[in-house]
Amino acid sequence: MKVKAIEDCTGVGYEDFSKGETRNLKKTIAEKLINFGYAEEIKTKTKKSTTKKTKK
């Protein structure tokens, strides 16, 4: 899960996680950091298909 640090924090699985830094963390660790207010989830945008349909 991709998260962005709100506060400086460190722990097992997220050593030296600085404020403003983004990382991909295990879902369980990311959810704990979000619940404690140390990080926020970064939502990824999905790309739309750019292929055009041709008429016959």
MOPAC internal coordinates of N, CA, C and O (Angstrom, degrees):
PM7 1SCF
backbone

  N    0.0000 0     0.00 0     0.00 0    0    0    0
  C    1.4446 1     0.00 0     0.00 0    1    0    0
  C    1.5286 1   106.94 1     0.00 0    2    1    0
  O    1.2310 1   120.38 1   -44.73 1    3    2    1
  N    1.3092 1   116.88 1   135.27 1    3    2    1
  C    1.4533 1   121.15 1  -178.82 1    5    3    2
  C    1.5258 1   109.50 1   -89.87 1    6    5    3
  O    1.2310 1   120.87 1   -54.35 1    7    6    5
  N    1.3472 1   115.93 1   125.65 1    7    6    5
  C    1.4606 1   121.84 1  -178.66 1    9    7    6
  C    1.5243 1   110.84 1  -133.29 1   10    9    7
  O    1.2310 1   121.33 1   -21.83 1   11   10    9
  N    1.3260 1   115.06 1   158.17 1   11   10    9
  C    1.4575 1   122.85 1   176.88 1   13   11   10
  C    1.5172 1   108.03 1  -120.44 1   14   13   11
  O    1.2310 1   120.50 1   -48.95 1   15   14   13
  N    1.3410 1   116.65 1   131.05 1   15   14   13
  C    1.4636 1   121.57 1  -178.25 1   17   15   14
  C    1.5249 1   110.85 1   -72.68 1   18   17   15
  O    1.2310 1   120.78 1   -45.89 1   19   18   17
  N    1.3277 1   116.12 1   134.11 1   19   18   17
  C    1.4603 1   122.92 1   175.70 1   21   19   18
  C    1.5283 1   108.86 1   -94.93 1   22   21   19
  O    1.2310 1   120.51 1   148.20 1   23   22   21
  N    1.3243 1   116.63 1   -31.80 1   23   22   21
  C    1.4622 1   124.08 1  -179.86 1   25   23   22
  C    1.5309 1   108.78 1  -129.96 1   26   25   23
  O    1.2310 1   119.88 1   -24.56 1   27   26   25
  N    1.3295 1   117.84 1   155.44 1   27   26   25
  C    1.4549 1   121.19 1   171.61 1   29   27   26
  C    1.5253 1   108.45 1   -67.50 1   30   29   27
  O    1.2310 1   120.17 1   -48.23 1   31   30   29
  N    1.3163 1   117.27 1   131.77 1   31   30   29
  C    1.4567 1   120.84 1   179.35 1   33   31   30
  C    1.5252 1   109.50 1  -153.68 1   34   33   31
  O    1.2310 1   121.06 1   -19.25 1   35   34   33
  N    1.3225 1   115.57 1   160.75 1   35   34   33
  C    1.4568 1   121.12 1   177.50 1   37   35   34
  C    1.5242 1   109.35 1  -149.04 1   38   37   35
  O    1.2310 1   120.92 1   -30.78 1   39   38   37
  N    1.2992 1   115.85 1   149.22 1   39   38   37
  C    1.4586 1   121.34 1  -179.75 1   41   39   38
  C    1.5171 1   109.97 1  -179.49 1   42   41   39
  O    1.2310 1   120.94 1     1.91 1   43   42   41
  N    1.2986 1   115.81 1  -178.09 1   43   42   41
  C    1.4612 1   120.62 1   179.39 1   45   43   42
  C    1.5244 1   108.75 1   -68.82 1   46   45   43
  O    1.2310 1   120.66 1   -60.16 1   47   46   45
  N    1.3168 1   116.34 1   119.84 1   47   46   45
  C    1.4615 1   121.50 1   179.81 1   49   47   46
  C    1.5134 1   114.03 1    97.62 1   50   49   47
  O    1.2310 1   120.00 1   170.30 1   51   50   49
  N    1.3284 1   117.61 1    -9.70 1   51   50   49
  C    1.4725 1   120.51 1   178.14 1   53   51   50
  C    1.5291 1   111.11 1  -150.26 1   54   53   51
  O    1.2310 1   120.63 1  -126.36 1   55   54   53
  N    1.3248 1   116.41 1    53.64 1   55   54   53
  C    1.4572 1   122.67 1  -177.25 1   57   55   54
  C    1.5242 1   111.60 1   -62.16 1   58   57   55
  O    1.2310 1   120.38 1   -41.75 1   59   58   57
  N    1.3494 1   116.88 1   138.25 1   59   58   57
  C    1.4664 1   124.27 1   176.60 1   61   59   58
  C    1.5263 1   112.72 1    48.15 1   62   61   59
  O    1.2310 1   120.44 1  -125.35 1   63   62   61
  N    1.3138 1   116.77 1    54.65 1   63   62   61
  C    1.4614 1   123.75 1   179.94 1   65   63   62
  C    1.5300 1   106.78 1   -89.09 1   66   65   63
  O    1.2310 1   120.52 1   -75.39 1   67   66   65
  N    1.3308 1   116.61 1   104.61 1   67   66   65
  C    1.4614 1   122.66 1  -173.33 1   69   67   66
  C    1.5197 1   112.45 1   -88.93 1   70   69   67
  O    1.2310 1   120.84 1   -26.80 1   71   70   69
  N    1.3303 1   115.99 1   153.20 1   71   70   69
  C    1.4592 1   122.55 1   179.17 1   73   71   70
  C    1.5286 1   109.64 1   -56.56 1   74   73   71
  O    1.2310 1   120.55 1   -49.07 1   75   74   73
  N    1.3477 1   116.56 1   130.93 1   75   74   73
  C    1.4543 1   122.76 1   179.60 1   77   75   74
  C    1.5188 1   114.95 1    88.43 1   78   77   75
  O    1.2310 1   119.86 1   168.67 1   79   78   77
  N    1.3177 1   117.87 1   -11.33 1   79   78   77
  C    1.4620 1   122.61 1  -179.23 1   81   79   78
  C    1.5284 1   110.29 1   -78.68 1   82   81   79
  O    1.2310 1   120.47 1   -35.63 1   83   82   81
  N    1.3281 1   116.70 1   144.37 1   83   82   81
  C    1.4611 1   121.10 1   176.46 1   85   83   82
  C    1.5273 1   109.10 1  -113.01 1   86   85   83
  O    1.2310 1   121.54 1   -37.31 1   87   86   85
  N    1.3298 1   114.67 1   142.69 1   87   86   85
  C    1.4695 1   121.12 1   179.23 1   89   87   86
  C    1.5185 1   110.42 1  -147.41 1   90   89   87
  O    1.2310 1   121.73 1   -24.00 1   91   90   89
  N    1.3318 1   114.30 1   156.00 1   91   90   89
  C    1.4613 1   121.64 1   169.02 1   93   91   90
  C    1.5193 1   106.91 1   -94.80 1   94   93   91
  O    1.2310 1   120.34 1   -64.39 1   95   94   93
  N    1.3338 1   116.95 1   115.61 1   95   94   93
  C    1.4581 1   122.18 1  -179.12 1   97   95   94
  C    1.5182 1   110.00 1  -119.24 1   98   97   95
  O    1.2310 1   121.31 1   -16.26 1   99   98   97
  N    1.3331 1   115.10 1   163.74 1   99   98   97
  C    1.4621 1   119.47 1   174.01 1  101   99   98
  C    1.5221 1   108.00 1   -59.50 1  102  101   99
  O    1.2310 1   120.92 1   -33.79 1  103  102  101
  N    1.3146 1   115.85 1   146.21 1  103  102  101
  C    1.4596 1   120.92 1  -175.67 1  105  103  102
  C    1.5281 1   112.62 1   -57.38 1  106  105  103
  O    1.2310 1   119.97 1   138.77 1  107  106  105
  N    1.3254 1   117.66 1   -41.23 1  107  106  105
  C    1.4752 1   120.31 1  -178.05 1  109  107  106
  C    1.5282 1   111.49 1   -65.37 1  110  109  107
  O    1.2310 1   120.46 1   138.16 1  111  110  109
  N    1.3324 1   116.73 1   -41.84 1  111  110  109
  C    1.4625 1   120.30 1   179.08 1  113  111  110
  C    1.5262 1   110.25 1   -68.16 1  114  113  111
  O    1.2310 1   120.50 1   135.83 1  115  114  113
  N    1.3174 1   116.65 1   -44.17 1  115  114  113
  C    1.4630 1   121.16 1  -179.83 1  117  115  114
  C    1.5264 1   111.12 1   -60.08 1  118  117  115
  O    1.2310 1   120.11 1   136.91 1  119  118  117
  N    1.3319 1   117.40 1   -43.09 1  119  118  117
  C    1.4614 1   120.79 1   179.98 1  121  119  118
  C    1.5220 1   111.77 1   -64.54 1  122  121  119
  O    1.2310 1   120.10 1   142.66 1  123  122  121
  N    1.3295 1   117.42 1   -37.34 1  123  122  121
  C    1.4705 1   120.48 1   177.95 1  125  123  122
  C    1.5251 1   110.59 1   -65.68 1  126  125  123
  O    1.2310 1   120.15 1   135.63 1  127  126  125
  N    1.3236 1   117.32 1   -44.37 1  127  126  125
  C    1.4686 1   120.58 1   178.65 1  129  127  126
  C    1.5244 1   111.30 1   -62.41 1  130  129  127
  O    1.2310 1   120.33 1   140.70 1  131  130  129
  N    1.3255 1   116.98 1   -39.30 1  131  130  129
  C    1.4681 1   121.54 1   178.18 1  133  131  130
  C    1.5211 1   110.07 1   -65.59 1  134  133  131
  O    1.2310 1   120.12 1   135.13 1  135  134  133
  N    1.3430 1   117.38 1   -44.87 1  135  134  133
  C    1.4671 1   121.61 1  -179.43 1  137  135  134
  C    1.5282 1   112.53 1   -62.50 1  138  137  135
  O    1.2310 1   120.23 1   144.31 1  139  138  137
  N    1.3345 1   117.16 1   -35.69 1  139  138  137
  C    1.4620 1   121.49 1   179.78 1  141  139  138
  C    1.5261 1   112.62 1   -85.01 1  142  141  139
  O    1.2310 1   120.06 1   175.30 1  143  142  141
  N    1.3246 1   117.49 1    -4.70 1  143  142  141
  C    1.4551 1   121.10 1   176.98 1  145  143  142
  C    1.5171 1   114.89 1    82.78 1  146  145  143
  O    1.2310 1   120.03 1  -160.99 1  147  146  145
  N    1.3250 1   117.54 1    19.01 1  147  146  145
  C    1.4602 1   121.40 1   178.80 1  149  147  146
  C    1.5249 1   112.74 1   -92.17 1  150  149  147
  O    1.2310 1   120.02 1   164.28 1  151  150  149
  N    1.3268 1   117.57 1   -15.72 1  151  150  149
  C    1.4594 1   121.06 1  -177.14 1  153  151  150
  C    1.5252 1   109.88 1  -150.79 1  154  153  151
  O    1.2310 1   121.58 1   -16.10 1  155  154  153
  N    1.3339 1   114.57 1   163.90 1  155  154  153
  C    1.4623 1   120.57 1   175.03 1  157  155  154
  C    1.5196 1   108.73 1  -130.89 1  158  157  155
  O    1.2310 1   121.12 1   -32.71 1  159  158  157
  N    1.3338 1   115.46 1   147.29 1  159  158  157
  C    1.4535 1   120.13 1  -178.58 1  161  159  158
  C    1.5186 1   110.19 1   -73.98 1  162  161  159
  O    1.2310 1   121.05 1   -38.03 1  163  162  161
  N    1.3196 1   115.60 1   141.97 1  163  162  161
  C    1.4579 1   120.94 1   174.67 1  165  163  162
  C    1.5159 1   106.94 1  -104.93 1  166  165  163
  O    1.2310 1   121.36 1   -62.30 1  167  166  165
  N    1.3069 1   115.00 1   117.70 1  167  166  165
  C    1.4620 1   120.64 1   178.99 1  169  167  166
  C    1.5200 1   108.62 1   -81.12 1  170  169  167
  O    1.2310 1   120.54 1   -47.42 1  171  170  169
  N    1.3252 1   116.57 1   132.58 1  171  170  169
  C    1.4596 1   120.13 1   177.79 1  173  171  170
  C    1.5163 1   109.08 1   -92.22 1  174  173  171
  O    1.2310 1   121.32 1   -38.88 1  175  174  173
  N    1.3099 1   115.08 1   141.12 1  175  174  173
  C    1.4567 1   120.19 1   179.05 1  177  175  174
  C    1.5102 1   108.95 1   -84.53 1  178  177  175
  O    1.2310 1   120.67 1   -38.87 1  179  178  177
  N    1.3220 1   116.32 1   141.13 1  179  178  177
  C    1.4561 1   120.48 1   178.09 1  181  179  178
  C    1.5144 1   108.71 1   -94.26 1  182  181  179
  O    1.2310 1   120.80 1   -40.09 1  183  182  181
  N    1.3100 1   116.07 1   139.91 1  183  182  181
  C    1.4581 1   120.65 1   179.50 1  185  183  182
  C    1.5156 1   109.29 1   -83.89 1  186  185  183
  O    1.2310 1   121.42 1   -40.75 1  187  186  185
  N    1.3146 1   114.88 1   139.25 1  187  186  185
  C    1.4600 1   119.66 1   175.68 1  189  187  186
  C    1.5239 1   108.40 1   -85.73 1  190  189  187
  O    1.2310 1   120.85 1   -27.13 1  191  190  189
  N    1.2834 1   115.98 1   152.87 1  191  190  189
  C    1.4483 1   121.24 1   178.44 1  193  191  190
  C    1.5248 1   109.26 1   -66.17 1  194  193  191
  O    1.2310 1   120.60 1   -45.88 1  195  194  193
  N    1.3215 1   116.45 1   134.12 1  195  194  193
  C    1.4576 1   120.60 1  -178.83 1  197  195  194
  C    1.5131 1   112.22 1  -105.78 1  198  197  195
  O    1.2310 1   120.07 1  -172.44 1  199  198  197
  N    1.3132 1   117.47 1     7.56 1  199  198  197
  C    1.4535 1   120.13 1  -179.61 1  201  199  198
  C    1.5253 1   109.85 1   -77.45 1  202  201  199
  O    1.2310 1   121.22 1   -39.96 1  203  202  201
  N    1.3269 1   115.27 1   140.04 1  203  202  201
  C    1.4650 1   120.15 1   179.84 1  205  203  202
  C    1.5220 1   108.90 1  -101.10 1  206  205  203
  O    1.2310 1   121.46 1   -37.88 1  207  206  205
  N    1.3049 1   114.81 1   142.12 1  207  206  205
  C    1.4546 1   119.85 1   176.06 1  209  207  206
  C    1.5255 1   107.94 1   -87.76 1  210  209  207
  O    1.2310 1   121.24 1   -44.57 1  211  210  209
  N    1.3168 1   115.23 1   135.43 1  211  210  209
  C    1.4572 1   119.49 1   178.87 1  213  211  210
  C    1.5139 1   109.81 1  -102.14 1  214  213  211
  O    1.2310 1   121.94 1   -37.22 1  215  214  213
  N    1.3310 1   113.89 1   142.78 1  215  214  213
  C    1.4730 1   119.62 1   178.73 1  217  215  214
  C    1.5020 1   108.95 1   -87.26 1  218  217  215
  O    1.2310 1   120.85 1   -35.86 1  219  218  217
  N    1.3216 1   115.99 1   144.14 1  219  218  217
  C    1.4653 1   121.70 1   178.18 1  221  219  218
  C    1.4976 1   110.70 1  -103.93 1  222  221  219
  O    1.2310 1   120.10 1   180.00 1  223  222  221

